[in-house]
Amino acid sequence: MSAFAPPPGTADIFPAESGSWRFLESTAAKVFTACGYGELRTPIFEYTEIFQRGLGGETEVVQKEMYTFEDRGGRSLTLRPEGTAGVMRALTNTDVANGNEQRVFYCGPMFRGERPSAGRRRQFHQIGVENVGRCAPLIDAECIAMLHNYLQTIGITGAVFTINTRGVAADREPAEKVLREYFAEHIDRMCPDCRTRLERNIWRILDCKQECCQQIINSAPSYIDSFSDSSKAYFEEVKKALTALEVPFKVSSRLVRGLDYYVHTVFEVTHDALGEQIAIAGGGRYELFLPGEKRPLPGVGFATGVERLLMAREALNAPVPEAGRADCFFIGLGAEARMKNLISANTLRKAGKNIALELEERSFKAQMRAANRSMAPYTVIRGESELANGIAIVKKMDDGTQCEVSENDLTDYLVKNI
Ligand code: HAM
């Protein structure tokens, strides 16, 4: 590894790739705006308690993965491991607390101290949405359908949507009883982590990936039968709406998600290209307590992992948006020509043209090579004789044809023709 590599689990994003990033972000903005969402930008770090309380103190993210540090006054701060808790904190300052709906989306870096591997980063990027203030099965379905639409629009076909219900707080105790009785009988054959989970957080057993636990988990009784009728009806309504919206999905009672704030609908999206362990998006309905509020605020949302969307797009051979290519390359021989080139480039750039040029003293041959490398379809050449004659040469690079344009007409000519 080079001494100048970025820290493990982080990456530099070079111009050749950033076209794809911008495409994913701008398409998200378009698709989400059409559903009434506006962009919200929150700080990259928050007070630690925002995540502890929001995500749940027992979750893997809070227990093991947060980057936490103290500010000079001794207050504990944390680099955001996800977007939802910060968004909810920000919304305290809006009319959402009075029962109004807020639809927001966000794009940006998140930080989790995970062991880096393919598709698992310590600094990764999410594009996410939160629809806060309302609770209805049709809102959940609308949100999932928007994600489906987004994936289709960015060329990710064949994504697998898995959904489940977590019920509400009152459903948990009877369901936990059913699960605890069952797993207690088989716990001797399960992994050490599951033995701890039996007491501490039985739900986590359901998404254990250890081989020895798989068959036992697959044969577990359906805890959803013990949920209240209204929770079951809520889930039925979500499924009915997704079918009506033509979003293909499968149901798995093993899908519990890693954050504690979820109620009712939860979902995750995978793609065969990345395998079942690497979700490209996840989300669900949640209830979060805003600082100082006694009642929790309802919301539904999701986040996609940008690095993972790019991996899926690459596996599907989706077209890579072109990195910004120059419209024209200016070659100048002599100090006066270079100065004129700089002035022309400035004027044309203000007119919206993408201009590349050589401003250092270099041979004609070297500048021509740079012009070819830039792939610009036109080259403008100013040498001493052109300056003396008050003209510039405009060369079309694909067929090599060229014409002389007077200095006075050059800007207008280029604005119209390149
Ligand atoms: P999450 O499932 O923890 O949910 O993360 C959402 C997505 O972020 C994942 O599906 C994955 O694509 C990406 N992701 C997570 N961790 C990493 C990582 N270490 N490296 C690369 N990509 C990663 C949440 O964060 C919730 N806040 C989603 C949500 C919004 N729920 C309701 N509203």
Residues whose N, C-alpha, C, O or C-beta is under 5 A from the ligand:
A	BS01	HAM	E82 G83 T84 R112 E114 G119 R120 R121 F124 V129 A279 I280 A281 G282 G283 G284 V300 G301 F302 A303 T304 G305 R308
